[in-house]
Amino acid sequence: MRAVFGLVLAVGLGLAGFAVIMVKDFLAQQAMLAEASVKEPETVPTKMVYVMNKPLKYGEQLNREDVRQIEWPAAALPEGFFSEENALFPENDPRPRFVLRAMERNEAVMDIKVTNPGEDAGLTSRLEKGMRAFAIKVDVASGVSGFLRPGDKVDVYWTGRVDGMDRNSSGEVTKLIETGISLIAVDQMANGDHSEAMIARTVTVAVNPQQVGALAQAQSTGRLSLSLVGNFDDTVAEAIEVDQRSLLGLAEAPQIQEVREKPKEEICTIRTRRGSEVVETRIACK
């Protein structure tokens, strides 16, 4: 009996020792894996990108001391970034660059935010090839209550009378004449970074020469009103023309036909007195 008890005890102690060894090996392996993960972090591909050293506002000159290079994740590179100094500050062109949009510290420098070397930060730098700048007079009502900013897009409506309209028509007509026109300046401000409402007297739009002629004619013959288009709205507005009758849902007035009187037949006579009697005789008219 004692021999059996001793044998069971020995087997139990052996199993317990084996279990302790297995747990110890498992913990050692986990510790090694954790240490390896700390020593060998996952590497992310990067590329050197020029960013701002300090904030700059619209129109300020961009100098070499205003930028620096940092590592930027290659999978999240912004469009139009600069990675080489010669691309941002060409050696063969020492003319300065100017800021087109306000930039903050650590913001990537992109080609859409700075001018080309020697190019002014005025309106000419915002006009694409074939486009022209045209000013439109606005007020609080026609200028969307002062919420227009450079960079916004607007639809242009014309209101006025059309020469030769039927006298039975409702008078003035409102018509959509241009859609999705880009604003490049509000009054004398071409910087679109202001957020407060500003009551403008004129806005400047970028249009082609044909549109310049249409807007000039419309502005001289009626009133122009602007309608602000959403930033992410890519729909194309359909042709719109509204007069008073269509606005109120009234039927067209019946056309009044003019009745022309037939010319009266001309009758020629001659009077002859016979004593106290006057006789009227019909004769041919000459």
C-alpha positions as CSV (number, residue, x, y, z in Angstrom):
1,M,0.0,0.0,0.0
2,R,2.8,2.4,0.9
3,A,4.5,1.5,-2.4
4,V,1.5,2.4,-4.4
5,F,1.1,5.7,-2.6
6,G,4.8,6.5,-3.2
7,L,4.4,5.7,-6.9
8,V,1.4,8.0,-7.3
9,L,3.2,10.8,-5.4
10,A,6.2,10.5,-7.7
11,V,4.1,10.5,-10.8
12,G,2.2,13.6,-9.6
13,L,5.4,15.5,-8.8
14,G,6.7,14.6,-12.2
15,L,3.6,15.9,-14.0
16,A,3.6,19.1,-11.9
17,G,7.3,19.7,-12.8
18,F,6.6,19.2,-16.5
19,A,3.7,21.6,-16.4
20,V,5.9,24.3,-14.7
21,I,8.5,23.8,-17.4
22,M,6.0,24.1,-20.2
23,V,4.5,27.3,-18.8
24,K,8.0,28.8,-18.3
25,D,8.9,28.1,-21.9
26,F,5.6,29.6,-23.1
27,L,6.1,32.8,-21.1
28,A,9.7,33.0,-22.4
29,Q,8.5,32.7,-26.0
30,Q,5.9,35.5,-25.5
31,A,8.5,37.7,-24.0
32,M,10.8,37.2,-26.9
33,L,8.1,38.0,-29.4
34,A,7.2,41.2,-27.5
35,E,10.8,42.2,-27.4
36,A,11.2,41.6,-31.1
37,S,8.1,43.7,-31.9
38,V,9.5,46.6,-29.9
39,K,13.0,46.3,-31.5
40,E,11.6,46.0,-35.1
41,P,8.7,48.5,-35.6
42,E,6.8,48.4,-38.8
43,T,8.3,50.7,-41.3
44,V,6.1,53.0,-43.4
45,P,7.5,54.3,-46.8
46,T,8.0,58.0,-46.7
47,K,9.1,60.8,-49.0
48,M,10.7,64.2,-48.2
49,V,8.1,67.0,-48.6
50,Y,8.4,70.8,-48.1
51,V,6.1,72.2,-45.4
52,M,5.7,75.6,-43.9
53,N,7.9,76.8,-41.1
54,K,5.4,79.6,-40.2
55,P,2.0,80.9,-41.2
56,L,1.8,83.1,-44.4
57,K,-1.2,85.0,-45.7
58,Y,-2.4,85.7,-49.2
59,G,0.0,87.9,-51.2
60,E,3.0,87.4,-49.0
61,Q,6.4,86.4,-50.5
62,L,7.6,82.8,-50.0
63,N,11.3,82.5,-49.1
64,R,13.6,79.6,-48.4
65,E,13.6,80.2,-44.6
66,D,9.8,79.9,-44.6
67,V,9.8,76.2,-45.5
68,R,11.6,73.0,-44.4
69,Q,11.6,69.3,-45.4
70,I,10.0,66.6,-43.4
71,E,9.2,62.9,-44.0
72,W,5.7,62.4,-45.3
73,P,3.9,59.0,-45.7
74,A,4.2,58.0,-49.3
75,A,0.6,56.7,-49.4
76,A,-0.8,60.1,-48.3
77,L,1.2,62.6,-50.4
78,P,-0.9,65.7,-51.3
79,E,-1.3,66.5,-55.0
80,G,1.1,69.1,-56.3
81,F,3.6,68.8,-53.5
82,F,7.3,69.9,-53.7
83,S,10.1,67.4,-52.8
84,E,13.1,69.1,-54.3
85,E,14.4,72.6,-53.6
86,N,15.2,73.3,-57.2
87,A,11.5,72.7,-58.1
88,L,10.3,75.2,-55.4
89,F,13.1,77.7,-55.8
90,P,14.6,77.3,-59.3
91,E,18.3,78.2,-59.5
92,N,17.9,79.5,-63.1
93,D,14.9,81.8,-62.1
94,P,15.6,83.9,-59.0
95,R,12.3,85.7,-59.2
96,P,10.1,85.3,-56.0
97,R,7.0,83.3,-55.5
98,F,3.9,84.6,-53.7
99,V,1.2,82.9,-51.6
100,L,-2.2,82.5,-53.2
101,R,-3.9,80.9,-50.3
102,A,-3.2,81.3,-46.6
103,M,-1.0,78.5,-45.2
104,E,-0.4,77.4,-41.6
105,R,2.7,76.0,-39.9
106,N,3.5,72.3,-41.0
107,E,1.1,72.6,-43.9
108,A,2.4,71.1,-47.2
109,V,3.4,73.6,-49.9
110,M,1.5,72.8,-53.1
111,D,1.6,74.4,-56.5
112,I,-2.0,75.6,-56.3
113,K,-1.2,77.6,-53.2
114,V,1.8,79.5,-54.6
115,T,2.4,81.5,-57.8
116,N,5.0,80.6,-60.4
117,P,8.3,82.4,-60.1
118,G,7.9,86.1,-60.9
119,E,4.1,85.8,-61.2
120,D,2.0,88.3,-59.3
121,A,-0.6,87.2,-56.8
122,G,-3.3,89.3,-58.5
123,L,-6.2,88.3,-60.6
124,T,-4.1,87.5,-63.7
125,S,-2.6,84.5,-61.9
126,R,-6.1,83.1,-61.3
127,L,-7.2,83.3,-64.9
128,E,-6.8,80.1,-66.9
129,K,-5.9,80.2,-70.6
130,G,-8.7,81.7,-72.7
131,M,-10.5,83.2,-69.7
132,R,-11.3,86.8,-69.0
133,A,-12.1,88.8,-65.8
134,F,-15.5,90.5,-65.8
135,A,-17.0,92.7,-63.1
136,I,-20.7,92.4,-62.1
137,K,-22.5,95.0,-60.0
138,V,-24.3,93.6,-57.0
139,D,-26.0,94.7,-53.8
140,V,-27.3,93.0,-50.7
141,A,-30.2,91.3,-52.5
142,S,-28.4,90.3,-55.8
143,G,-25.1,89.4,-54.0
144,V,-26.5,86.7,-51.7
145,S,-26.4,89.0,-48.7
146,G,-22.6,89.3,-48.7
147,F,-21.8,85.6,-48.3
148,L,-19.9,85.4,-51.6
149,R,-16.2,84.7,-51.5
150,P,-13.4,84.3,-54.1
151,G,-13.4,80.7,-55.2
152,D,-17.2,80.3,-55.0
153,K,-19.4,79.4,-58.0
154,V,-22.6,81.2,-58.9
155,D,-25.5,81.0,-61.4
156,V,-26.4,84.3,-63.1
157,Y,-30.0,85.3,-63.6
158,W,-31.2,88.2,-65.8
159,T,-34.4,90.2,-65.2
160,G,-35.8,92.7,-67.7
161,R,-38.2,93.4,-70.5
162,V,-37.8,92.0,-74.0
163,D,-38.3,94.3,-76.9
164,G,-41.2,93.3,-79.1
165,M,-43.0,91.3,-76.4
166,D,-46.8,91.0,-76.9
167,R,-48.6,93.8,-75.2
168,N,-50.8,91.3,-73.5
169,S,-47.8,89.5,-71.8
170,S,-46.9,90.0,-68.1
171,G,-44.0,92.4,-68.6
172,E,-40.6,91.5,-67.1
173,V,-39.0,88.1,-67.6
174,T,-36.3,86.4,-65.4
175,K,-34.0,84.0,-67.2
176,L,-31.0,81.9,-66.3
177,I,-28.2,83.0,-68.6
178,E,-25.0,81.5,-67.1
179,T,-24.3,78.6,-64.7
180,G,-21.4,77.6,-62.5
181,I,-19.3,80.7,-63.1
182,S,-16.2,81.0,-60.8
183,L,-15.7,84.1,-58.6
184,I,-12.1,85.3,-58.5
185,A,-12.6,88.5,-56.5
186,V,-15.1,90.3,-54.3
187,D,-14.7,94.1,-54.5
188,Q,-10.9,94.5,-54.3
189,M,-10.3,91.3,-52.4
190,A,-9.1,88.2,-54.1
191,N,-8.3,86.3,-50.9
192,G,-11.0,83.7,-50.1
193,D,-9.9,83.0,-46.5
194,H,-12.2,85.5,-44.8
195,S,-15.2,83.9,-43.2
196,E,-17.4,86.9,-42.2
197,A,-20.1,88.3,-44.4
198,M,-19.1,91.3,-46.5
199,I,-21.5,93.5,-48.4
200,A,-19.9,93.8,-51.8
201,R,-20.6,96.3,-54.6
202,T,-19.0,94.3,-57.4
203,V,-17.8,90.8,-57.9
204,T,-15.3,89.6,-60.6
205,V,-15.9,86.4,-62.4
206,A,-13.7,84.3,-64.8
207,V,-15.5,83.8,-68.1
208,N,-14.7,83.3,-71.8
209,P,-15.0,86.2,-74.3
210,Q,-18.4,85.0,-75.5
211,Q,-19.7,85.0,-71.9
212,V,-18.2,88.5,-71.5
213,G,-20.4,89.8,-74.3
214,A,-23.5,88.1,-73.0
215,L,-23.0,89.4,-69.5
216,A,-22.2,92.9,-70.7
217,Q,-25.4,93.0,-72.8
218,A,-27.5,91.6,-70.0
219,Q,-26.1,94.1,-67.5
220,S,-26.9,97.0,-69.7
221,T,-30.4,95.9,-70.5
222,G,-31.7,94.6,-67.2
223,R,-30.8,93.5,-63.7
224,L,-28.4,90.6,-62.8
225,S,-28.9,88.4,-59.7
226,L,-26.5,85.8,-58.4
227,S,-27.3,82.4,-56.9
228,L,-24.6,80.6,-54.9
229,V,-23.8,77.0,-55.9
230,G,-22.7,74.5,-53.3
231,N,-19.1,73.4,-53.1
232,F,-19.9,69.7,-54.0
233,D,-22.8,70.4,-56.4
234,D,-21.9,69.1,-59.9
235,T,-25.4,69.2,-61.3
236,V,-26.1,71.3,-64.5
237,A,-29.0,73.7,-64.1
238,E,-31.6,73.4,-66.9
239,A,-32.9,76.3,-68.9
240,I,-35.1,78.5,-66.7
241,E,-37.4,81.3,-67.8
242,V,-40.1,82.8,-65.6
243,D,-42.6,85.6,-66.1
244,Q,-45.4,86.8,-63.9
245,R,-48.1,84.6,-65.4
246,S,-46.0,81.4,-65.2
247,L,-45.0,82.3,-61.6
248,L,-48.7,82.7,-60.5
249,G,-49.9,79.9,-62.7
250,L,-52.2,82.1,-64.8
251,A,-53.5,81.1,-68.2
252,E,-52.4,83.1,-71.2
253,A,-54.6,86.1,-72.0
254,P,-56.7,85.6,-75.1
255,Q,-55.5,87.3,-78.2
256,I,-57.6,90.3,-79.2
257,Q,-58.0,90.4,-82.9
258,E,-58.2,93.8,-84.5
259,V,-61.3,94.4,-86.6
260,R,-60.6,96.6,-89.5
261,E,-63.5,98.6,-90.9
262,K,-64.2,98.3,-94.5
263,P,-63.6,101.5,-96.4
264,K,-66.9,103.3,-97.1
265,E,-67.9,103.6,-100.7
266,E,-67.4,107.1,-102.0
267,I,-70.5,108.7,-103.4
268,C,-70.4,111.8,-105.6
269,T,-73.5,114.0,-106.3
270,I,-74.4,117.3,-107.9
271,R,-77.2,119.5,-106.6
272,T,-79.4,121.4,-109.0
273,R,-82.0,124.0,-107.9
274,R,-85.3,124.0,-109.8
275,G,-87.3,126.9,-108.5
276,S,-87.8,126.3,-104.8
277,E,-86.8,122.6,-105.1
278,V,-83.2,121.2,-104.9
279,V,-82.5,118.1,-106.8
280,E,-79.4,115.9,-106.0
281,T,-78.1,113.9,-108.9
282,R,-75.5,111.1,-108.5
283,I,-72.5,111.4,-110.8
284,A,-69.3,109.4,-111.3
285,C,-66.4,110.3,-108.9
286,K,-63.2,111.3,-110.5
